[in-house]
Amino acid sequence: MRLRPLRQDDAGALAAYFRALSDRTRAMYAPHPFDAATAETICRAAGRDGTVRVLAGSGEAPEETIVGYFLLLLGAGPDDRARYAGRGVHLDGGRTASLAPSVADAYQGRGVGSALMRYTLAAAQALGRDEVILMGGVRADNARAIAFYAKHGFRRVGSFVTTCDNHDMMRTLAGHVGRR
């Protein structure tokens, strides 16, 4: 497995990754559509849109298969900021990053997510971020994901309801103690 930033020439492989995800996995990850047009748009913007996208690849280029995709937004979206503010937690756009992780169904529970998490959190810290939140929270019925985030130092901050029950979770990065 190889971890690396998304490149502009990854559109075909990213579209194939999106198509291969099960409906259940898609339901747990929703920051954008899972189609070829979205993959193309994402790859065209790679490295230029304030978002870090990290891949886990299986195999060698040009036949590399994407088996994990983590999106790290530098800052926080308006809905996330409003929910956290309602709990007395200010998300500073220059210090916060928002994470939306996904792993291919066949690779879940095999260490891909943990490797991507370490890599992505290190990137967030290198970019001067001292806290990471889950973009849009995590579904309350996704016990496996909640345990995964807790294992990686995320703590539950609160709950909210959309079409289902959700939890907001955040993590303070090493070297940045006690802001919350």
Secondary structure, DSSP 8 states (H G I E B T S, - for coil): -EEEE--GGGHHHHHHHHHHS-HHHHHH--SS--SHHHHHHHHHTTTSSSEEEEEEEES-TTS-EEEEEEEEEES--HHHHHHHHHTT----TTTEEEEEEEE-GGGTTTTHHHHHHHHHHHHHHHTT--EEEETT-EETT-HHHHHHHHHTT-EEEEEEESSSEEEEEEEE-TT-----
